[in-house]
Amino acid sequence: MAADADADDVKEKLTDEAEVEGEILARLSDLIHNMFERCAQYQGQFVPPLLKCLSDEYPEVRQAAAYGFGVMGMVGGVEYLNTVTNALEPLAAMVNRPDARATEESSGATDNGIAAVAKILKYSGANVNLSQAAPTSTPEDVCSYGQVIRVCVP
């Protein structure tokens, strides 16, 4: 019984940490959205951890990271072009995770990943070399990107 209670405590603390990390990432996204030009010079500090968060075990963290890349794609312009182009493949990996639709939280993260790709392609698509950015390892990847590209790139 005590072991079950301890395990529940650990799970609760880990979930709380994931929620806090997600909140921090959401605030970072707000900063990028509102001060994208000033934040551009700090990409070297915040982009690597943000990329890593796309593969986090907790969907709340993945969702917040994907949202950040969507914001960069939407408002970042030329200053963020390399960043958002480099994020396309990790975003595709996030969307294609085996557990992408396993829970409501995972589905929300997956939807944010799809939205981030759509924003990147809609607002930066003319400047993105899709042959370098789009993963083509499976027919499903090609199909998913093809659908998003048809909708987002004029």
N, C-alpha and C positions, 0 to 999 in steps of 0.2 A: 504494500500500500504506500509506504513512504517513498519507494522508488518511483511509483507512478506520479505521485505529487511532485517529486523533484523533476521528473521528465516534463511534466506540464509546466512547471515554473520556467524551465530552460526554454521550452517552445514559446512561451509567452514573452520572455525577454528577447528572444531572437526576432519574433514578430514585431515587437516594439522597436527594436533597433532598425529593422527594415523600414518601418513606417517613418522613423526619424530620418533615415538616409534618404528615403523618397521625398520627404519634406524639404530637406536641404537641397536636393537636386531640383525640386520645383522652384525654390527661391532663386537658385542659380539661373534657371530658365527665365524667370521674371527679370532678373538683372540683364541677361542677354537681350531679351525682348525690348526693354526700356532704354538700355545703354549699349546697344550692339557695337557701335563704333569704338567706344572706350574699352569695352571688354575684348575686342579683337586682339589687342596686343598681349592678352594673357591666355590665349588659346593653348599655348604650350603647357600651361599649368593645369587647366581644367578639362581639356579634351581627352587626354589619355585616361584619366579615371572615369570620365563619362563613357568612353568606348568600352571600358572594362565592365561598367555597370549594365551594358546591354546584354551581357551573358550571366548576370547575377542569378542566384537561385530563387530570389524573391521577386515575384511579379511586380510588386509595388515599386521596386527599385528599377526594374527594366522599363516599366511604364514611364517613370519620371525621366529616365535617361533618353528614351525615345522621343518624348515630348521636347526635350532640350534640343535634339538634333532637328526636329521639325521647326522649332522656333528659328534656329540658325538658318535653315533652308528658306524660311519665309521672309525673314527680315535682314539677314546677314549680308546679302549681296556678295560682291567680289571678295571682300575680306575673309569670308567663310567658305569660299568655293572649294578649296582643297579639303577642308574639314568635312563638309557635307558629302563630297564625292567619296572620301575615304570611309565615311560612315555607312554608305549604302550596303556594302557586303555584310558588315556586322548586323545591320538592321534586318537584312534578308535572313541571316542565320537565326536571329531572334524570332522572327515571324514563322520560320519553319521548324522551330523546336518541336520535338515529339510531344511535349506537354503544352503546346501553344493554346490549346482550347480545353485543357483538362479541368480548369476551374473558372469561376466567374472572374477572379482576379487575373488569371493568366490570359483570358480572353480580352480583358481590358488592356493589358500590356501589349498583346498582339495587335489589337486595333490601333493603339497609339503608334506602334511600329509601322503599320501600313500607312497611317496618316502622315507619319514623318517622311516616308519615301515619297508619298504623293506630293507633299509640300516641297520637298527638295526638287522633284522633277518639274513641278508646276512653275516654281519661281526661279529655278536655276537650270532647268533642263536644257536650254539652248547652249549652255556653257559646259555641260557635263558630257564627257565622252562615255557613252553608255557601254561601248564594247569593253572598256576597261573597268567600269564600275559595276555592271550587272553580272551577278554570278550566273554561270551557264552550266553548272555541274549536273543538274537534273532537269528533265522536261517540266517538272512542276515549277522550278525556279523561273525558267524561261517564260512559262505561261503567266505566272504571277506578275512578273515585270512587264510582260507584254500588255496585260490588262491595265496596269497602272499607267504605263507610258501612253497608251491610246487615250486615256482619260485626261492626262495631265500635260502632255507635251503637244503644243500646237503644231 
